[in-house]
Amino acid sequence: MLLAENGADGVAAFEAERPDCVLMDVRMPGMDGFAACERIRSLSAGARTPILFLTALRDVDTFDAALRAGGDDFLTKPVRPTELALRVRAALELRRLDATNREYFDLVRRQRDDLMRLELQKVRSGRHGGGRAGEAGFYRYLTKPVRVAELVQTLEELLARPRPERSPG
């Protein structure tokens, strides 16, 4: 756990240590929490790091400003320790799922591109349509605009698969 006295120190600590999650107050000396959040979001490592605001301010304008600055969640003081732990755990799980979704999306895109590349090579070499039954239909399928419903279904199926356990190291 890292602690910082003000927003500028918080940004510096984030840059040096790259924590998995940030808890930030709105009111801090010097750079306030909104400005610190925006600075962290502007860093490459900060784009996907969960930032939770924890503040004594209980008005909708503060809530809206926290979201505009890039905050992922907003809790008001006094906060119950159990609620804080649950919110941090949820933010970390959302971050993990976001990374997993990006991995699956990249995998599907690479596979689609590889298939298209192979099919276009067949067309260029003159083997298109002269081979196995269904090749021409496959080519037409690849050149159709992406059907969002089919893509969503494919991604949902991929996400429903159990994730293989990764060995440490």
Backbone bond lengths (Angstrom), bond angles and torsions (degrees), N, CA, C in turn:
res aa  C-N    CA-C-N  psi(-1)  N-CA   C-N-CA  omega(-1)  CA-C   N-CA-C  phi
1 M - - - 1.440 - - 1.523 108.19 -
2 L 1.319 115.25 137.54 1.461 121.66 178.20 1.517 108.69 -112.98
3 L 1.309 116.70 141.90 1.459 121.59 176.42 1.514 108.66 -122.12
4 A 1.330 115.73 144.24 1.465 120.87 178.32 1.522 108.26 -136.57
5 E 1.321 116.91 144.30 1.466 122.92 -177.76 1.527 112.62 -80.00
6 N 1.345 116.41 -25.53 1.457 119.26 -176.59 1.526 109.20 -150.72
7 G 1.325 116.13 175.58 1.458 120.75 -176.75 1.511 113.79 -61.87
8 A 1.338 117.05 -43.55 1.470 120.37 -179.08 1.530 110.74 -62.24
9 D 1.339 116.68 -43.00 1.467 120.04 177.69 1.528 110.62 -65.74
10 G 1.326 116.64 -35.00 1.462 120.90 177.88 1.520 111.98 -63.83
11 V 1.331 116.28 -43.47 1.468 120.60 177.82 1.527 109.53 -64.00
12 A 1.333 117.34 -44.13 1.468 121.10 179.29 1.533 110.72 -61.87
13 A 1.324 117.04 -42.66 1.469 120.62 178.65 1.520 110.38 -64.42
14 F 1.330 116.75 -38.87 1.462 120.14 178.00 1.524 110.48 -62.26
15 E 1.318 116.74 -45.69 1.473 120.60 -179.54 1.525 111.63 -62.35
16 A 1.325 116.25 -38.16 1.462 120.29 -176.92 1.532 112.65 -76.44
17 E 1.327 117.35 -38.60 1.465 120.78 -170.92 1.527 115.18 -109.35
18 R 1.309 118.92 -21.00 1.476 124.29 -179.30 1.536 111.99 49.62
19 P 1.318 117.45 66.51 1.474 120.08 -178.75 1.529 111.51 -69.11
20 D 1.319 116.27 162.25 1.462 122.09 179.54 1.519 112.70 -76.58
21 C 1.333 116.96 -22.30 1.457 121.64 -176.40 1.529 108.52 -153.98
22 V 1.345 116.46 150.27 1.467 121.30 -179.67 1.525 108.66 -125.35
23 L 1.333 116.20 129.43 1.457 123.06 169.13 1.514 106.32 -106.42
24 M 1.335 116.88 128.37 1.457 119.08 -173.38 1.524 110.52 -139.08
25 D 1.321 114.81 137.23 1.464 120.73 173.47 1.520 108.12 -84.22
26 V 1.308 116.29 158.59 1.461 120.76 177.22 1.523 109.74 -79.95
27 R 1.327 115.57 -48.50 1.463 120.41 -176.97 1.518 110.58 -92.36
28 M 1.322 114.62 114.63 1.465 121.33 176.30 1.514 107.42 -142.37
29 P 1.327 117.58 154.79 1.466 119.22 178.59 1.529 110.84 -65.70
30 G 1.305 115.83 146.29 1.475 120.27 -179.95 1.512 110.35 72.57
31 M 1.309 116.75 -117.23 1.464 122.22 179.66 1.529 109.29 -73.72
32 D 1.341 116.43 122.38 1.467 118.72 179.98 1.530 111.13 -76.60
33 G 1.310 115.85 175.95 1.461 121.04 -176.88 1.521 113.53 -64.14
34 F 1.337 117.13 -35.06 1.470 119.78 179.30 1.532 110.59 -62.86
35 A 1.341 116.08 -48.22 1.470 120.32 -179.56 1.524 110.71 -64.86
36 A 1.338 116.85 -40.22 1.469 119.99 179.03 1.528 110.57 -63.98
37 C 1.324 116.64 -40.33 1.461 120.83 178.58 1.536 110.25 -62.50
38 E 1.324 116.59 -45.36 1.466 120.26 178.79 1.526 111.32 -61.10
39 R 1.340 116.74 -40.08 1.477 120.34 178.54 1.519 110.95 -64.72
40 I 1.330 116.40 -43.76 1.466 119.86 179.01 1.523 110.04 -63.06
41 R 1.320 117.26 -42.99 1.466 120.87 179.00 1.529 112.02 -62.36
42 S 1.321 117.64 -28.10 1.466 120.52 -179.17 1.529 112.31 -76.55
43 L 1.330 117.05 -14.28 1.467 121.56 178.09 1.523 109.45 -83.69
44 S 1.305 117.42 146.87 1.465 119.42 -177.58 1.537 111.64 -59.49
45 A 1.307 117.84 -40.64 1.473 120.67 179.60 1.520 112.06 -73.63
46 G 1.316 117.65 -18.06 1.458 120.70 -176.82 1.505 114.91 -90.16
47 A 1.320 116.58 -8.97 1.462 119.27 -176.09 1.524 112.32 -62.60
48 R 1.317 118.09 -34.59 1.467 121.03 -175.28 1.526 113.27 -116.09
49 T 1.315 117.63 5.24 1.461 120.46 179.21 1.526 109.55 -79.48
50 P 1.327 118.22 127.41 1.466 119.46 178.75 1.527 111.39 -63.55
51 I 1.332 115.44 134.31 1.462 121.93 176.59 1.524 107.45 -123.34
52 L 1.331 115.50 119.17 1.459 121.98 -179.94 1.517 108.89 -111.50
53 F 1.317 116.36 126.14 1.461 120.75 176.17 1.512 108.99 -87.02
54 L 1.320 115.18 135.45 1.452 123.88 179.27 1.519 105.69 -128.61
55 T 1.348 117.50 109.76 1.455 119.70 -171.46 1.526 112.00 -146.14
56 A 1.326 114.92 158.41 1.457 120.98 175.47 1.535 110.79 -84.19
57 L 1.316 117.41 -13.04 1.462 121.56 -179.68 1.527 109.33 -74.19
58 R 1.323 115.69 131.63 1.460 120.43 -173.65 1.520 112.17 -124.71
59 D 1.320 117.49 41.37 1.461 118.19 -179.22 1.516 110.46 -119.26
60 V 1.326 115.68 157.70 1.454 121.48 -175.57 1.531 111.83 -66.08
61 D 1.327 118.14 -31.92 1.462 120.17 178.91 1.533 111.00 -64.07
62 T 1.331 117.21 -39.88 1.461 121.14 177.97 1.528 110.02 -66.85
63 F 1.320 115.78 -42.30 1.460 120.94 177.61 1.533 110.40 -59.35
64 D 1.338 116.61 -49.10 1.473 121.04 179.70 1.525 111.32 -62.15
65 A 1.329 117.40 -40.78 1.467 121.05 179.59 1.528 110.77 -64.49
66 A 1.332 117.12 -37.86 1.469 120.85 178.47 1.527 110.29 -63.97
67 L 1.316 117.05 -42.31 1.461 119.89 178.65 1.526 111.22 -67.16
68 R 1.329 117.11 -41.54 1.474 120.90 178.43 1.529 111.45 -62.79
69 A 1.322 116.82 -34.43 1.471 121.23 -179.76 1.527 111.70 -72.04
70 G 1.340 116.53 -16.81 1.460 119.91 179.69 1.510 114.54 114.86
71 G 1.326 116.90 9.92 1.460 120.25 178.89 1.515 111.75 -67.56
72 D 1.327 116.06 146.86 1.461 121.84 179.39 1.513 112.93 -97.03
73 D 1.318 116.92 -24.15 1.460 120.42 -179.34 1.519 108.17 -153.58
74 F 1.321 115.95 165.38 1.458 121.88 -173.14 1.523 107.36 -145.05
75 L 1.319 116.47 119.64 1.461 121.73 177.13 1.519 108.69 -123.70
76 T 1.326 115.33 146.33 1.464 119.13 178.96 1.520 110.17 -108.10
77 K 1.337 114.03 146.70 1.465 121.33 177.83 1.518 108.54 -83.88
78 P 1.283 118.31 149.44 1.464 126.56 -5.23 1.526 109.77 -73.43
79 V 1.292 115.59 138.60 1.464 121.06 -178.73 1.515 109.12 -104.05
80 R 1.310 114.99 141.91 1.465 119.47 176.74 1.530 107.57 -78.23
81 P 1.321 118.56 132.59 1.470 121.13 -178.93 1.529 113.04 -54.25
82 T 1.331 117.12 -37.95 1.463 120.23 179.91 1.522 110.57 -64.18
83 E 1.338 116.62 -42.92 1.462 119.92 179.39 1.530 110.73 -64.49
84 L 1.320 116.76 -42.07 1.462 120.33 178.72 1.529 110.48 -60.87
85 A 1.316 116.34 -45.81 1.471 120.08 179.75 1.531 110.91 -61.49
86 L 1.331 117.02 -41.71 1.464 120.27 179.23 1.524 111.79 -65.22
87 R 1.328 116.61 -41.22 1.468 119.99 -179.41 1.527 111.15 -66.97
88 V 1.329 116.86 -40.13 1.467 120.01 178.10 1.524 109.32 -65.52
89 R 1.323 116.81 -44.84 1.468 120.59 179.08 1.534 110.50 -59.85
90 A 1.326 117.52 -42.76 1.472 121.32 178.99 1.530 111.11 -64.39
91 A 1.316 116.99 -41.45 1.470 120.46 179.15 1.521 110.87 -63.29
92 L 1.316 117.04 -41.48 1.465 120.69 179.18 1.529 111.08 -67.52
93 E 1.329 117.16 -38.38 1.461 120.35 178.23 1.534 110.57 -66.76
94 L 1.325 117.59 -40.23 1.467 120.42 176.41 1.526 110.72 -62.34
95 R 1.308 116.86 -38.42 1.467 120.24 177.59 1.527 110.47 -63.38
96 R 1.334 116.29 -43.31 1.466 120.44 179.08 1.527 110.49 -63.60
97 L 1.330 117.34 -44.21 1.462 120.79 179.43 1.524 111.22 -64.45
98 D 1.316 117.05 -37.83 1.459 120.62 177.96 1.526 110.21 -61.21
99 A 1.322 116.27 -44.24 1.469 120.08 179.33 1.525 110.56 -65.07
100 T 1.335 117.22 -40.63 1.458 121.08 178.51 1.522 110.58 -64.05
101 N 1.334 116.88 -44.22 1.465 120.12 178.73 1.517 111.14 -60.99
102 R 1.316 117.53 -41.28 1.469 120.26 178.40 1.524 110.51 -63.94
103 E 1.337 117.43 -38.66 1.470 120.76 177.90 1.526 110.36 -62.59
104 Y 1.344 117.18 -46.60 1.463 120.72 179.42 1.525 111.19 -64.00
105 F 1.309 116.91 -42.66 1.462 120.58 179.21 1.528 110.14 -60.67
106 D 1.327 116.93 -45.43 1.464 120.66 178.94 1.527 110.83 -62.93
107 L 1.326 117.55 -38.86 1.457 121.46 178.42 1.528 110.47 -63.19
108 V 1.327 117.19 -47.85 1.465 120.98 179.42 1.527 110.35 -61.75
109 R 1.315 117.44 -42.39 1.466 120.70 179.52 1.537 110.70 -63.59
110 R 1.329 118.12 -43.84 1.468 120.61 178.82 1.526 111.09 -62.84
111 Q 1.337 116.22 -42.74 1.462 119.32 179.62 1.527 110.80 -64.88
112 R 1.305 117.61 -41.94 1.465 121.41 177.25 1.524 110.30 -60.66
113 D 1.326 116.73 -45.71 1.461 120.74 -179.61 1.527 111.52 -64.41
114 D 1.327 116.95 -39.29 1.463 120.17 177.98 1.528 110.91 -63.97
115 L 1.335 116.16 -42.83 1.461 119.56 178.10 1.521 111.37 -62.93
116 M 1.317 116.59 -44.04 1.458 120.18 179.81 1.529 110.23 -63.29
117 R 1.322 116.70 -42.10 1.467 120.87 179.90 1.534 110.30 -60.78
118 L 1.333 117.11 -44.78 1.465 120.94 178.34 1.523 111.23 -62.35
119 E 1.315 116.60 -44.58 1.461 120.46 -179.27 1.523 110.97 -64.70
120 L 1.312 117.83 -40.39 1.467 120.63 179.24 1.528 111.33 -68.62
121 Q 1.322 116.91 -32.50 1.464 119.88 175.45 1.526 110.52 -65.65
122 K 1.347 116.68 -38.04 1.458 120.32 176.14 1.520 110.66 -62.79
123 V 1.324 116.63 -43.22 1.468 120.88 179.84 1.526 109.62 -61.37
124 R 1.319 117.32 -45.52 1.465 121.55 -178.05 1.529 110.87 -64.65
125 S 1.320 117.45 -36.99 1.467 120.14 -177.29 1.526 112.33 -82.47
126 G 1.327 116.95 -3.37 1.457 120.04 178.32 1.509 113.46 82.78
127 R 1.317 118.18 8.56 1.465 120.59 -179.83 1.509 112.07 -90.66
128 H 1.314 117.52 -2.63 1.464 120.43 -177.50 1.517 110.71 -69.30
129 G 1.301 116.86 129.92 1.456 121.97 175.82 1.523 113.26 83.12
130 G 1.316 117.90 -16.44 1.455 119.50 -177.58 1.514 112.19 -95.88
131 G 1.305 115.87 -0.66 1.461 118.81 -176.05 1.510 111.30 -99.68
132 R 1.286 115.56 -132.28 1.458 121.27 -176.38 1.514 111.68 -66.00
133 A 1.311 114.74 155.83 1.462 120.10 177.05 1.520 108.57 -63.58
134 G 1.283 115.81 139.88 1.453 121.14 176.40 1.512 114.78 94.73
135 E 1.335 118.97 -8.26 1.465 119.33 -179.53 1.520 111.64 -63.45
136 A 1.334 117.24 -42.06 1.467 119.74 -179.77 1.522 109.99 -62.98
137 G 1.326 116.21 -40.13 1.461 119.61 177.74 1.509 111.82 -64.61
138 F 1.331 115.99 -37.83 1.458 120.16 177.60 1.522 110.63 -62.99
139 Y 1.335 116.47 -41.45 1.460 120.55 178.25 1.530 110.26 -62.16
140 R 1.324 117.21 -43.44 1.472 119.73 178.75 1.528 110.18 -62.41
141 Y 1.336 117.23 -38.66 1.458 120.66 178.99 1.527 110.58 -62.07
142 L 1.330 116.43 -43.31 1.460 120.01 -178.16 1.517 112.45 -66.52
143 T 1.323 117.70 -29.17 1.460 119.90 -176.10 1.525 112.37 -91.63
144 K 1.328 118.23 -4.22 1.464 120.45 176.87 1.525 109.24 -72.29
145 P 1.352 116.57 152.07 1.465 117.93 173.35 1.534 109.94 -60.07
146 V 1.301 115.95 149.56 1.458 120.94 -179.85 1.520 109.03 -62.90
147 R 1.303 115.43 131.41 1.465 120.63 174.73 1.515 106.79 -91.38
148 V 1.314 115.77 116.32 1.458 120.88 -173.40 1.520 110.95 -59.39
149 A 1.323 117.64 -42.81 1.465 119.83 -177.94 1.527 111.10 -61.27
150 E 1.349 116.85 -41.32 1.459 119.77 178.65 1.524 111.18 -66.29
151 L 1.321 115.90 -40.82 1.459 120.17 179.52 1.525 110.48 -63.70
152 V 1.326 116.73 -44.33 1.466 120.63 179.20 1.522 109.88 -62.02
153 Q 1.335 117.25 -43.04 1.461 120.21 179.33 1.526 110.79 -61.84
154 T 1.330 117.03 -43.51 1.460 120.88 178.62 1.523 110.75 -61.65
155 L 1.324 116.69 -45.71 1.461 119.58 179.41 1.521 111.08 -64.23
156 E 1.344 117.62 -39.88 1.462 119.84 178.00 1.519 110.87 -62.31
157 E 1.336 117.23 -40.32 1.461 120.52 178.19 1.519 110.73 -64.14
158 L 1.328 116.56 -42.01 1.462 119.67 178.00 1.520 110.99 -63.67
159 L 1.324 116.66 -41.62 1.456 119.84 -178.36 1.525 112.08 -70.44
160 A 1.324 117.43 -25.75 1.461 120.97 -179.56 1.526 112.23 -76.01
161 R 1.325 116.28 -18.37 1.473 119.23 179.19 1.522 110.06 -67.46
162 P 1.320 116.81 142.71 1.467 118.15 176.49 1.525 109.86 -64.87
163 R 1.303 114.24 140.29 1.464 119.38 179.00 1.506 109.32 -79.26
164 P 1.342 116.93 134.30 1.473 118.18 176.08 1.527 109.26 -67.97
165 E 1.299 115.03 141.15 1.457 119.94 177.35 1.517 109.16 -71.07
166 R 1.305 115.75 134.71 1.468 120.18 177.87 1.510 108.96 -94.92
167 S 1.315 114.85 135.63 1.455 118.10 177.91 1.512 109.48 -78.83
168 P 1.332 118.13 142.53 1.476 119.96 179.99 1.521 110.79 -62.77
169 G 1.327 113.13 143.75 1.456 116.99 175.29 1.433 111.10 110.15
